[in-house]
Amino acid sequence: MKKAKGTIKCAAEDFIVEEIAQNGTVLELGKVFFPEELGMQESEEGKFTTFVMQKRNWNTAQALKTIARRFSRGIKSTSFAGTKDRTAVSTQLCSIFGVSPEELSSAKIKDITINGAWRSDKKVEMGSLYGNRFTVIVRDASDTELIKNAADSLHGLFPNYFGEQRFGSRGNNVLIGIDILKGDLESATMRFLTDTINERREDSIAARKRLSEELDFAAALEYFPSHLKYERLVIEHLSMMPTDYAGAMRRLPRSITLMLIHSVDAYIFNQELDERIRSGKTTQEAGDIACKADAYGFPDIRTVKKTELSDQGYIFPVASIVGYEQKTNDLEEEIMRKLGITKDMFKVKSMPELNCRGSYRVLFAPFIGFVFEHGAAGSAKLGFSLPSGSYATVLLDQLMDRGMHQE
């Protein structure tokens, strides 16, 4: 099918992401929320503050790090339900330890707003969201009607690939993750610091190449660009302890080092999905692992089972996210063999905090409430909701041949 060409994320306001709380409430932009609206309880004695963060042109980790620093806290004092795009206006549920709701609400940080805050006995856990509602403006489209036609042809389902965000802006997360799984932290660290493939900025390329040649970490602190904040954290540690690669990687937020491991199982999943599409197995069949839909129409992973012909309602075929406790099929084993890893390696001996037990993910995800509106010449407005963990950019790749402003 012919696809329209088009561009997204020309501005943050062109990509709106509103988190859907676990009780189905959409965290609408500009609205102040109270705990009971989200099916939560306030605790007067709670040491955590749960809050709804609205942000513009911030990635989640940097926004929370900035908030934490405002109150002399570390990034580990914060948590969130799910990551959100940087080039976007977005809302999301977060928490912070040891800061009162009143203090948090009074903080003034450019392009960050607190849309409600209350005390809680526990932090917000990763994954404690239902999904996300998206409003996307497509610009410079060659034929906007083709976008609508593509959406109609999908019949509400699209291949649930892990998106490019999982693999990093340089596309090397998988290689770094494999190094960590194999226990080669020196290689993982140096890839993180010195790989130049897909690096766009000349000053970054020059700095990475120089460090690769000189291996002088103390000197690198003088010339590594300030925008490479995470790299500088790692280099700072190595300038004091040059062979402590585990300690250096631990200077990164755990969410980032976990992403490196998760990029490996994401790669395995994407390869399996590719094979499924090539072989024409796009619907659930007897013997497949599958799950039912919940009341909202999203996959209910809690219902996952190996299905039989007599089973009813198991409409979403499922594949494993590899982990050391997860059962794997022949195809997943073959993909891992080619990568030189085994599922036992996901119990990460060199950094146990990165251990991954494994889980499940649907191969084809639903998009709910699709809305299409023609805009001014060459533009269109799209609206849809996706379950937690599914990527809007992956759906948009099915709808159009998109251009994308790099973050």
Phi and psi in degrees as a GROMACS rama.xvg file:
@    title "Ramachandran Plot"
@    xaxis  label "Phi"
@    yaxis  label "Psi"
@TYPE xy
-67.9283  137.205  LYS-2
-112.956  149.045  LYS-3
-75.1445  142.244  ALA-4
-84.0918  149.659  LYS-5
-174.556  169.557  GLY-6
-126.775  138.964  THR-7
-119.441  167.163  ILE-8
60.092  36.7934  LYS-9
-66.0293  -27.473  CYS-10
-149.18  158.96  ALA-11
-56.3803  -38.2768  ALA-12
-68.263  -11.4358  GLU-13
-81.2974  -6.74353  ASP-14
-139.502  94.9192  PHE-15
-104.051  127.99  ILE-16
-124.195  116.05  VAL-17
-114.991  117.092  GLU-18
-65.9173  144.88  GLU-19
-104.599  116.107  ILE-20
-66.7891  167.53  ALA-21
-61.8887  -21.9775  GLN-22
-92.5246  8.62691  ASN-23
91.5985  0.333471  GLY-24
-78.5674  130.241  THR-25
-83.8147  128.072  VAL-26
-79.2062  81.8837  LEU-27
-67.5204  145.453  GLU-28
-58.3893  138.868  LEU-29
75.9626  2.16311  GLY-30
-105.083  134.772  LYS-31
-87.3618  133.265  VAL-32
-114.041  151.997  PHE-33
-117.603  154.076  PHE-34
-56.3451  -40.0091  PRO-35
-63.8096  -26.6295  GLU-36
-67.3576  -24.1879  GLU-37
-106.183  12.7274  LEU-38
70.7408  27.2005  GLY-39
-116.395  168.642  MET-40
-121.851  141.391  GLN-41
-87.7102  142.812  GLU-42
-124.83  114.828  SER-43
-60.5603  -30.1974  GLU-44
-96.9199  1.69793  GLU-45
-62.911  141.827  GLY-46
-91.6541  -8.33785  LYS-47
-102.602  152.24  PHE-48
-115.88  119.651  THR-49
-90.0224  138.33  THR-50
-149.229  157.013  PHE-51
-99.9999  116.037  VAL-52
-100.406  128.462  MET-53
-109.636  130.998  GLN-54
-139.175  157.441  LYS-55
-134.143  124.769  ARG-56
57.7461  39.1921  ASN-57
-128.442  139.821  TRP-58
-82.7828  159.921  ASN-59
-61.0757  -46.525  THR-60
-62.318  -44.4219  ALA-61
-69.2388  -36.2254  GLN-62
-62.5786  -46.7735  ALA-63
-69.5088  -34.8296  LEU-64
-63.7294  -39.9434  LYS-65
-66.2723  -42.0777  THR-66
-62.4297  -46.5477  ILE-67
-60.1965  -44.0887  ALA-68
-61.9515  -34.1383  ARG-69
-57.6883  -28.053  ARG-70
-113.662  23.6954  PHE-71
56.693  38.9582  SER-72
-113.799  161.092  ARG-73
-93.4381  166.896  GLY-74
-60.8765  -27.5802  ILE-75
-69.6879  -11.9222  LYS-76
-77.9154  -9.86387  SER-77
-109.463  160.406  THR-78
-154.489  166.744  SER-79
-153.514  161.166  PHE-80
-80.6735  -38.6856  ALA-81
-160.861  149.214  GLY-82
-74.2656  154.822  THR-83
-131.137  152.925  LYS-84
-60.1888  150.899  ASP-85
-76.9691  -51.9968  ARG-86
-79.9878  78.9052  THR-87
-169.646  163.95  ALA-88
-107.525  121.983  VAL-89
-142.052  159.099  SER-90
-123.306  149.661  THR-91
-163.707  155.432  GLN-92
-88.9397  130.033  LEU-93
-138.255  174.434  CYS-94
-148.705  160.133  SER-95
-142.967  144.122  ILE-96
-94.1034  135.026  PHE-97
79.8946  14.1898  GLY-98
-124.328  130.58  VAL-99
-76.2157  155.857  SER-100
-57.049  -37.0309  PRO-101
-66.7871  -43.182  GLU-102
-62.9005  -45.4371  GLU-103
-63.0236  -45.0983  LEU-104
-66.6868  -24.3727  SER-105
-87.1039  -9.01537  SER-106
-66.9789  137.404  ALA-107
-111.778  106.413  LYS-108
-129.64  129.836  ILE-109
-55.4127  127.271  LYS-110
67.1298  18.2315  ASP-111
-126.205  129.495  ILE-112
-126.709  141.088  THR-113
-98.5172  111.148  ILE-114
-98.776  54.7881  ASN-115
113.342  134.367  GLY-116
-151.362  142.445  ALA-117
-154.646  158.222  TRP-118
-74.7656  147.651  ARG-119
-145.497  154.603  SER-120
-80.3197  -15.1994  ASP-121
-143.149  160.657  LYS-122
-80.8689  163.176  LYS-123
-72.7165  129.744  VAL-124
-93.459  144.45  GLU-125
-58.2702  131.286  MET-126
93.2552  -3.63495  GLY-127
-85.362  59.9802  SER-128
-143.493  159.846  LEU-129
-90.1444  -37.2699  TYR-130
172.859  -158.767  GLY-131
-142.33  142.379  ASN-132
-103.937  130.916  ARG-133
-115.093  142.141  PHE-134
-127.668  117.052  THR-135
-124.885  130.462  VAL-136
-99.1549  122.913  ILE-137
-98.3274  129.868  VAL-138
-120.418  161.129  ARG-139
56.1917  38.3585  ASP-140
-80.4385  139.713  ALA-141
-74.4511  -33.7578  SER-142
-161.383  97.0555  ASP-143
-63.9949  -25.8213  THR-144
-63.4908  -29.8053  GLU-145
-64.8082  -29.6739  LEU-146
-65.2221  -46.2183  ILE-147
-62.6123  -42.2086  LYS-148
-61.9417  -40.6619  ASN-149
-64.2847  -40.6447  ALA-150
-63.5812  -42.7129  ALA-151
-61.7298  -35.8467  ASP-152
-71.7181  -19.2965  SER-153
-81.9618  -17.2035  LEU-154
53.8592  39.7011  HIS-155
82.4153  6.09164  GLY-156
-132.118  144.901  LEU-157
-142.308  154.043  PHE-158
-59.2134  125.499  PRO-159
-89.0778  52.2145  ASN-160
-61.3758  150.042  TYR-161
-71.7784  135.311  PHE-162
-83.5326  176.726  GLY-163
-61.0438  -26.1364  GLU-164
-58.6616  -34.6039  GLN-165
-66.5415  -24.1287  ARG-166
-102.47  -0.407301  PHE-167
86.9737  154.153  GLY-168
-64.5022  -27.2939  SER-169
-94.2974  -4.13938  ARG-170
71.5249  17.7984  GLY-171
-110.183  10.0349  ASN-172
-58.7611  -38.3652  ASN-173
-63.6434  -44.944  VAL-174
-63.4795  -40.5756  LEU-175
-65.8685  -43.022  ILE-176
-62.1675  -40.2334  GLY-177
-63.5847  -41.5069  ILE-178
-58.1639  -43.5191  ASP-179
-64.4021  -43.6007  ILE-180
-60.5244  -35.2801  LEU-181
-81.5087  -5.55424  LYS-182
83.2915  11.0019  GLY-183
-94.8966  77.4105  ASP-184
-72.4966  -26.6062  LEU-185
-63.6319  -47.7636  GLU-186
-63.3781  -42.475  SER-187
-59.4976  -45.0336  ALA-188
-65.9122  -44.0667  THR-189
-69.9129  -34.4752  MET-190
-60.7027  -44.5859  ARG-191
-59.7521  -39.0528  PHE-192
-85.696  -34.1834  LEU-193
-117.643  -11.9445  THR-194
-60.7886  131.407  ASP-195
-111.823  -5.58141  THR-196
-60.0077  130.97  ILE-197
66.9964  7.26642  ASN-198
-72.8817  133.593  GLU-199
-99.5807  -32.73  ARG-200
-88.6533  134.235  ARG-201
-64.1623  -37.6735  GLU-202
-67.3983  -33.0363  ASP-203
-70.0707  -42.0829  SER-204
-60.2821  -46.3248  ILE-205
-62.3908  -41.9611  ALA-206
-66.3592  -43.5958  ALA-207
-64.7382  -42.2573  ARG-208
-64.6196  -41.6121  LYS-209
-64.0565  -43.6076  ARG-210
-63.339  -39.2291  LEU-211
-60.6069  -35.8802  SER-212
-82.3057  -40.2669  GLU-213
-94.6007  -31.5394  GLU-214
54.0975  34.2438  LEU-215
-106.688  99.0558  ASP-216
-71.4939  -37.3069  PHE-217
-62.0484  -43.8946  ALA-218
-65.5547  -35.4099  ALA-219
-62.0527  -28.4805  ALA-220
-62.8485  -22.9229  LEU-221
-80.7099  -26.5157  GLU-222
-120.266  -10.5967  TYR-223
-68.2166  130.875  PHE-224
-58.6943  145.581  PRO-225
-64.8826  -25.468  SER-226
-72.5934  -15.9874  HIS-227
-87.3738  65.651  LEU-228
-62.208  -44.5353  LYS-229
-70.1935  -39.4648  TYR-230
-60.4902  -40.2243  GLU-231
-66.1409  -33.809  ARG-232
-61.247  -44.8706  LEU-233
-65.5666  -44.346  VAL-234
-63.9631  -39.5424  ILE-235
-57.8746  -43.1751  GLU-236
-65.7446  -44.5831  HIS-237
-69.2131  -24.8093  LEU-238
-65.9637  -24.5273  SER-239
-97.4512  -35.3923  MET-240
-133.848  84.0414  MET-241
-61.2199  -20.76  PRO-242
-110.95  5.36125  THR-243
-88.8668  75.3136  ASP-244
-71.9373  -33.3855  TYR-245
-63.9964  -44.926  ALA-246
-62.5402  -37.8718  GLY-247
-64.5238  -46.0269  ALA-248
-66.3679  -28.2075  MET-249
-73.0386  -10.2698  ARG-250
-71.7191  -18.8531  ARG-251
-77.8828  150.682  LEU-252
-55.575  139.855  PRO-253
-58.2736  -32.1504  ARG-254
-60.2739  -30.9069  SER-255
-78.7316  -44.6389  ILE-256
-66.7464  -35.8359  THR-257
-62.097  -38.185  LEU-258
-60.1259  -33.5274  MET-259
-64.0967  -41.9277  LEU-260
-69.0669  -44.2413  ILE-261
-65.7011  -24.2455  HIS-262
-64.0621  -29.0212  SER-263
-70.0699  -48.9237  VAL-264
-69.8634  -25.4036  ASP-265
-66.6874  -40.2793  ALA-266
-61.9211  -44.0505  TYR-267
-61.1691  -44.7494  ILE-268
-60.6783  -47.3285  PHE-269
-61.2556  -38.6595  ASN-270
-64.0556  -40.8019  GLN-271
-65.8741  -40.4157  GLU-272
-64.6899  -41.2513  LEU-273
-54.1469  -47.557  ASP-274
-65.0423  -38.4054  GLU-275
-61.8565  -43.1701  ARG-276
-68.8301  -42.0213  ILE-277
-60.1981  -36.7741  ARG-278
-87.0487  -2.3016  SER-279
81.2848  10.2962  GLY-280
-89.4623  75.9692  LYS-281
-103.403  -3.10858  THR-282
-125.003  162.208  THR-283
-68.6131  135.854  GLN-284
-127.553  159.687  GLU-285
-57.1106  134.771  ALA-286
94.4368  -14.9825  GLY-287
-71.8629  154.784  ASP-288
-81.6148  130.312  ILE-289
-150.561  168.869  ALA-290
-140.18  165.92  CYS-291
-88.7755  170.501  LYS-292
-91.5107  148.88  ALA-293
-88.5314  -173.208  ASP-294
-64.1188  -24.83  ALA-295
-85.1312  -13.1741  TYR-296
96  2.39354  GLY-297
-88.4546  156.217  PHE-298
-62.1727  136.611  PRO-299
-105.939  92.7635  ASP-300
-61.2297  -22.291  ILE-301
-62.8808  -18.6678  ARG-302
-96.9559  9.39685  THR-303
-57.0426  134.167  VAL-304
-161.066  162.618  LYS-305
-79.2883  121.877  LYS-306
-92.7619  157.763  THR-307
-119.925  168.161  GLU-308
-58.0267  -31.2062  LEU-309
-80.7636  -11.6644  SER-310
-72.5981  135.568  ASP-311
-112.662  143.861  GLN-312
86.6388  -0.962494  GLY-313
-87.7022  83.5795  TYR-314
-96.7003  -11.0215  ILE-315
-111.388  107.086  PHE-316
-64.342  143.992  PRO-317
-128.067  147.278  VAL-318
-124.699  162.636  ALA-319
-78.7112  143.629  SER-320
-95.4895  113.948  ILE-321
-63.2153  138.048  VAL-322
-156.498  172.043  GLY-323
-69.2769  -18.4091  TYR-324
-103.257  -2.90654  GLU-325
-87.9737  137.733  GLN-326
-70.474  140.096  LYS-327
-124.261  150.311  THR-328
-94.8986  178.332  ASN-329
-61.9493  -39.0706  ASP-330
-66.0598  -43.2598  LEU-331
-63.0367  -39.3068  GLU-332
-64.2748  -38.8775  GLU-333
-66.6485  -41.3116  GLU-334
-62.9875  -43.2852  ILE-335
-64.7145  -38.1553  MET-336
-59.771  -41.7277  ARG-337
-65.9677  -29.0582  LYS-338
-83.8596  -10.6275  LEU-339
77.9098  28.2965  GLY-340
-130.684  166.583  ILE-341
-128.385  165.059  THR-342
-67.9321  -25.0129  LYS-343
-62.6722  -25.1258  ASP-344
-69.4687  -14.8441  MET-345
-74.3038  -3.64782  PHE-346
-92.6324  96.071  LYS-347
-83.8737  100.773  VAL-348
-64.959  -35.4985  LYS-349
-76.1226  -24.2275  SER-350
-144.786  79.0238  MET-351
-58.0574  -22.3607  PRO-352
-67.5058  -9.58784  GLU-353
-100.935  7.22238  LEU-354
-53.3969  137.96  ASN-355
-126.252  116.946  CYS-356
-74.2968  -31.7871  ARG-357
107.524  162.528  GLY-358
-160.919  -158.714  SER-359
-129.309  158.38  TYR-360
-149.579  137.988  ARG-361
-71.7634  143.275  VAL-362
-76.6265  -31.5403  LEU-363
-130.156  121.045  PHE-364
-103.395  149.824  ALA-365
-84.8118  149.413  PRO-366
-118.619  128.357  PHE-367
-109.484  145.444  ILE-368
64.9218  39.6424  GLY-369
-65.9098  129.694  PHE-370
-127.077  135.751  VAL-371
-129.041  129.57  PHE-372
-133.507  129.246  GLU-373
-68.6162  138.891  HIS-374
-110.604  -153.771  GLY-375
-62.9846  170.979  ALA-376
-47.7449  123.196  ALA-377
79.0426  14.1533  GLY-378
-132.297  159.187  SER-379
-152.719  154.048  ALA-380
-114.349  125.899  LYS-381
-115.323  143.201  LEU-382
-134.987  140.02  GLY-383
-169.551  161.151  PHE-384
-119.669  142.845  SER-385
-126.672  149.431  LEU-386
-67.4083  159.68  PRO-387
-53.9877  134.236  SER-388
92.6158  -10.0804  GLY-389
-94.8187  147.359  SER-390
-103.428  129.051  TYR-391
-63.3213  -37.0897  ALA-392
-65.9497  -29.8611  THR-393
-69.3165  -43.7699  VAL-394
-60.5127  -44.4202  LEU-395
-62.4324  -31.3182  LEU-396
-64.7327  -28.0579  ASP-397
-77.003  -24.0348  GLN-398
-93.7469  -23.1497  LEU-399
-157.864  164.072  MET-400
-93.9878  91.5712  ASP-401
-93.6326  148.994  ARG-402
-98.4923  156.387  GLY-403
-147.266  122.211  MET-404
-65.0885  128.283  HIS-405
-69.7915  145.212  GLN-406
